Amino acid sequence: MTAPVNSTAAGCAAPDQAAPLPASVDLEKETVITGLVTASDGSAVGGAYVRLLDSTGEFAAEVVTSPAGQFRFFAAPGTWTLRALSRHGNGDTTVTAERGITEVGVQVG
């Protein structure tokens, strides 16, 4: 018997990070942090683990990047650290997110 195919990453309950935002997302009320993980040569890093850490460094969430290196979090407005862990190395980026979409890149290596 074959398992059903769905829009979640293998082994993870997170939605497909490359999928468009659902039409029901109200960007006037919600905060979305989205971006791309890249290696030092600029190539996209698929399969990286991206952690969302709050302003005190506490773990809040984790997703796996799409094959094209994309990730997305729904978070509260504020200052966050994104920590990417990959076979190419690790990298951190701090972002201040407001309501709507905040785009950020995280370089690893």
Order of alpha helices (4+ residues) and beta strands (2+ residues): beta-beta-beta-beta-beta-beta-beta
